[in-house]
Amino acid sequence: MSAVAADDEETWSAFRKLVNMTPGDLEKWLETDESRSAGQHKDGGESTGHASGRRIVELLRTKRADLTEDDHAHMRKVVGYINRHLAQRPSGDVTDTRWRHSLMNWGHDPLADD
């Protein structure tokens, strides 16, 4: 197995472990006001996380054999974001927090792990 193939295998495994929302659940979430208001917005437009969420839905619905290098690059970005954000978990109930909402835009619901 080449180094690229091994890296893609690790990326795939980490992505599938951390993205714990189904494509349907993520699509429904992305339609909510909470989803649209979470994250950093460029020039008043769509947030980076919201745009990523739409891409994640596509990735989840793509056959693994059809994933491109660009797809794997986005999956690595998702894995990195989720891992960094999880390390910043606030104390207390996170049910209705921007922290959780931002993670959910990236396909990870931290309450699903609880």
ABEGO torsion letter per residue (X at the ends): XBAAAAAAAAAAAAAAAABABBAAAAAAAAABAAAAABEBBBGGBBBAAAAAAAAAAAAAABBAAABBAAAAAAAAAAAAAAAAAAAABBBEBAABBAAAAAAAAAGBBAAAAX
